[in-house]
């Protein structure tokens, strides 16, 4: 259950909100992940041999941040969904780490299909088959919600506090 819950994070920066937003604009590759798998696939192919941070601003001070590893297809990876707020000493970046919406949609479909297959197999007295399908269900959920991007995104966000 803890794999799918958003984790909040905030970092203070001496930059003004406008300067922090400009830093994001200059350092991020512009791409907004969508439910369109083809669009995400084209982006991953076009940046196949480079490791980069990508994302987009969704408002004047709201943004999405993701990390792409070279030679990986990591379109459903954990991202940071945050906003930049004004403080007296600069700004604070607040937000949460979570998966994109389409990852949750696929996980729901995966759950429905595998649990339905498992119940069908159990109903026809195929207990070993039902257990195997439940094992595939658990393996699929672990793979979908495996998270190794948070430390990289945190390190990038922490660079705002040193600016």
Steps between C-alpha positions, in 0.01 A plus 500: 500500500787741575622460142208698358456776758640845409796614710519873574826692479606863523825690455582865567685704241660845504367551144185698440207300360555651152871412501425147623241460224750628241759253629249221444427629150868503406603169656201275423420347164141599427270195496163446665431128557149409392277195476612474137757220517621580147598856600697376799666232285609760242653712775687202647631402154613854418701513827610137492871567553486780755420524867292808567242673714178583320162642581290807454351796673125461541442851630702809578659334802378138475709232334559130442849349518619157380831325442590287196794257498689433178401176322191454723128525429394657827186688401296397805766597751447701815480873446494809715185713479571831667453871525725792582384739773638837606668538841678795658845348428427378149269210427398154611431211266222276632353192344475125501664202338250274327441299188330645193123445471536250216709271722211482746254435215712212370537363854121498546452320168775252591334435836155443350623267226731286715259473793218407259718229344598374843136480613404318180777245549406456864134446400594215264709339779838594350657615826861481376412710193318752719804531726728545197281781365501663846881477494503671159268767645736572790805501271330744262401739778854496645649575156250781433561671831875433537652833593863590441452858378429681828868542601588645158208743504577602860863572405382721212255687724768543766712683239251789530604555863862552395428750222 
